[in-house]
Amino acid sequence: MAFYSVFSFLAYFCNLAQYLNKPMKIRLLFSLLVFFVFLGRSFAQLPEDLSKIKSAQIPDDQLIQLLQKSKESGQSEADILNVLKQRGLPDAELESLGTRVRGLSQFGSSSSKNTTGLLNGKGNRLIPQAPSVSENRNVNSMIFGAELFADASPLFSPNLNIATPLNYKVGPGDELLLEVFGTNVFAQKLLVSREGYINVRYAGLINVNGVTIEDLATILKSRLAKFIPSIGNGSSKIMISLGNIRSITVNVIGAVKKPGTLTIPSLATLFNALYATGGPLDNGSFRTIELIRGNKKILEADLYDFLIKGSQSSNVFLQDNDLIRVPFVQHQVKLVGLVNREAIFEAKQGEHFSDILQFAGGFRPSAYKGRVTGTRLGSFEKEIIDIAENQFTSFQIKNGDSISVTPIIDKFQNRVTIEGAVYKPGIYAWVAGQDLIELINKAAGLKNDAFLGRVNILRTYDNLEKENISVDLSAVMSGKLKFQLQKEDQVTVFSAFELKNKLEITIAGEVKKPGIYPFEDSLTLQQVLLKAGGFTEKSMIASVEIARKKKQVDLRSIEQPVSEIIKVELSSDLSKIGDDFLLNPSDIITVKMDPVKRPQMLISINGQVLFPGAYALETQQDRLSQILNRAGGLLPTADQFGIKLIRRNLVGDTASLKNVLRKKFSKLDSTVDNKPLFSEGLTEIAVEIFKEDGRLNADRDILLQEGDIIEVPLIKNTVNITGEVLRPVNVQYFPGEGFNYYISSAGGYSVKAKKGKSFVYYTNGRSKSTAAFLGLFRSYPKLLPGSTIVVPSKPERSGKFDPSKAGILVSALTTLATTLAILKGL
């Protein structure tokens, strides 16, 4: 219908063109171009079909943009609503939208430049929305307090659902609710007239203009008591509250982001009005905001009271025709560095640096508190200022001062360090005259392996030069030598054990604790096996090998062996067979695994079988069907097509292997590594050992392994449809019904559905996709009980055609046709 109207309009102008001269045709052509450009832009953002759209879903900013562009193209509000109706917008939604359009249009013509915000039920503007972050100031503004007004969501918005304040002053436009309860009961809505009167049942007209809610309750009680005796004797009570609140007009001037006239609810406060204007400018005052009523300043608000103390004493209710004035700031000071809050602060006359420091939340722990420095703007050039700690409370702040708090120096005035063969190495406090033996005693004394020959002291002098000093530790410990320490001395006590070459042997294979062990004199094979926890049950005791490094090896001969292999026969209880076998340093002992000794294999079966539980495999060729038979077979409630097998796979733990090698070749302290060399991972296997008729499919009867878990689920008599369908749902399974039946049960495909990529997910974990022949004929997967149909969505494409832009395309085509018609007549 909309396109028909456009073409009718176009035909009219084409007929008119033949009667015009050439200059008039050119002007007409230009007017048509402008008209269609604005028309396409006005409705491009709205979908073509509005039959399912709620008016509340169309945001104010989009309506305002539509109003502005339509007015520029010469369209009226009625024309806009007519076009929206032709697009299918329901009458009820059209009426609601018309109210909003008229309200937005009226507000746009007011003196306030703000064009978005809150509408009341009648479509009138109550309070303009604060400007967005991009319109207002940078969110990262350093002005202290700017964050209150930088957020797009209102921090200060009028609360219209609060209990009626007792000090609220009634005025024209308010709707009051009067309730009498007790012996006599009645309720009445009272609308305050323009002259300030209400008409109360029984009591008649009462002037309430400027009367508080608390005083009005007293007046009504006194007036109604003459007609309702139960109110006088207390058996009936009255309650007065606000229904719909009125709107008031306030003016905001001065250094605010958007000064002007605001229409706001009568419950709005000073902070609400400030937020509606975007708050003070960066050079506007946050501390001397004036509220003027009846040409008299009744309040000077300081937002710092709220920001620092949380006090809302200045957040008073506004009245009609109030004036808010925000002056420009007189003194601003920048404080950065190690304070809890870096910002630009506003200072009042007579405030000092200590006040600014309090605004900043004080020093951080690592700040140097003895002095702060900064710069000051002089009349011609800058100057440096520095403030000592005793001047914080007296130093006068000037406009433009910039002060920085620096950290304390990274240096210790009384530190000494001791490390090595002492029981408590670490950092200790130094005092003048401290002796080396005092520091050793602080460190809980020397270890037994401490080397008493020498101790090393690394000394750092004030000019940062260093010196290594060697001291006879045995003389210090015996008291024969006194050695005084200085601050920053680093004492190292050596270990006699570490000074020696570390000797070790390695044992690997079928022992309980394989690893690297320290070598001691006269160490025997039996002793090492005992340290390693003895043999495992899989060990082959008759074949223990010892690889011994040869002393003399000709490295020029590649074929010459570097190790000698010695085979030793032992008993399982490690008792002697002949003399003890003595080991040499660097020997590598290997205990082989007996290939005959293989452990039993255990699997488990859970779910809908007669006898669930753990079962041992009889052979290495046992199959799934055999275990099902041993478990008593499937129950009637079992889903034979949903059987899953969860397999534990042994994965080599290379980290543990590297740890063993590192201990071997990096000559670290030997510790027994008890970490297992293998870790378990789980794999889910979809099995299909039954044919569609229920018979066993021997070709797919899977072999079982150690640790397998078989899950036999309960049959589900439903099919789940999910993804890009109109209504994802679970429906009952019907044998014989195909893929499209279940898609229809979910309302069919959505517009975003990728039909050809639909697939079915079965209860055993297997999936099957939709097949297509030549892109025309589709073959859908078979459905089983418990299946899930998944319909994926189409990928988003940047070049995709947008139906909402059809208006632009049509406008372009019609403009082209009009141009050709006019040019033809020239």
ABEGO torsion letter per residue (X at the ends): XAAAAAAAAAAAAAAAAAABBAAAAAAAAAAAAAAAAAAAAAAAABBABAAABBAAABBAAAAAAAAAAAAAAGBBAAAAAAAAAAAGBBAAAAAAAAAAAAAAAAAAABABABABEBBBAAGBBABBBBBBAAABBBAABABBGAAAAABABBABBBBAABBBBAABBBBBGBBBBBBBBEABBBBBBBBBBAAGBBBBBGAEBBBABGBBAAAAAAAAAAAAAAABAAAAAGABBBBBBBBBBBBBBBBBBEBBABBEBBBBBAABBAAAAAAAAGEBBAABBAAABBBBBGGBBABBBBAAAAAAAGBAAABBBBBBGBBBBBBBBABBBBBBEBBABBBBBBBBBGBBAAAAAAAAGEBBAABBAABBBBBBBBAABBBBBBBBAAAAAABBBBBGBBBBBBBBBBBBABBBBBBEBBABBEBBBBBBGBBAAAAAAAAGEBBAABBAABBBBBBBBAAGBBBBBBBBAAAAAAGABBBBBBBGBBBBBBBAAAABBBBBBBBBEBBABBEBBBBBBGBBAAAAAAAAGEBBAABBAABBBBBBBBABBBAABAABBABBBBBBBBBAAGBBBEBBBBBBBGBBBBBBBBAABBBBBBBBBBEBBABBEBBBBABAABBAAAAAAAAGEBBAABBAAABBBBBBBBBBBAAAAAAAAAAAAAGBBBBBBABBABBBBBBBBBBBABBAAGBBBAAABBBBBBGBBBBBBBBBABBBBBEBBABBBBBBBBBGBBAAAAAAAAGEBBAABBAAABBBBBAAGBBBBBBBBGGABBBBBBBBBGBBBBBBBBBBBAABBBAAAAAAAAAAAAAAAAAAAAAAAX
